[in-house]
């Protein structure tokens, strides 16, 4: 019996301040949600971005 492989999933990084979907990433499912400081084009500075599935 073959093991089932977890497929990579596409998730979005959403700006905490504006709610814009600025980045998409592909990662393996499971684990904690990402919280990264990324550049927000609307605010023209780095802000906290959270992982969100569409």
N, C-alpha and C positions, 0 to 999 in steps of 0.2 A: 504494500500500500504506500503510495507516494505522499509525502508531506505537502500540505497546501502552502503555497508561497504567498506572503503578504505583498500585494502589489503596491507600487508607489502611488501616492495620491497627490493631487494638486491642491495646494492651500494658498490663501491670500493673506498678505500682511496689510492690516487696516490701521490707518493713522488714528491714534487715540483722541486727538484734538479735533480733527475735521471729519473723520469718518470715511475718508477717501480710501479706495482700494488702490494703493500705489505699487505694490509688488506681488508677483506670483512666484511660488517656489514649488518644487517637487520633492517630497520627502516620504519616508516610510511611515506607515501609521503606527500609532502608539506613542508612549512617552508624554512628556509635559508639553503644554502649548508654548510656542516661542514668544518671547518678548524681546524685541530688538530695538535699538535706537537707529532709525533710518532717516534718510533725507525726505522731507515733505516739500514737493515743488510749490504747493499753494502758499505755505508759510515761509518758504525759503530758509528753512533751518531744520536741524535734526530733532525729531520727536519720537516718542515711544510708539512702536507699532506692535500690534497683537495678531496672533495667528487666528484665522477664521475660515471655516469651510463655507462654500457658497450654498 
